């Protein structure tokens, strides 16, 4: 019985680590894209006529 619990804990830990890594990579990618789009908006700001 205890062996099953240890295996379950090992799988849960592995899945948690994998999801954490995916979330960090996704967060960094979103941040970079937001910086790029913000820079594009600032550059094109002078082209807007009111």
Residue pairs with C-beta under 8 A, 6 or more apart in sequence:
none
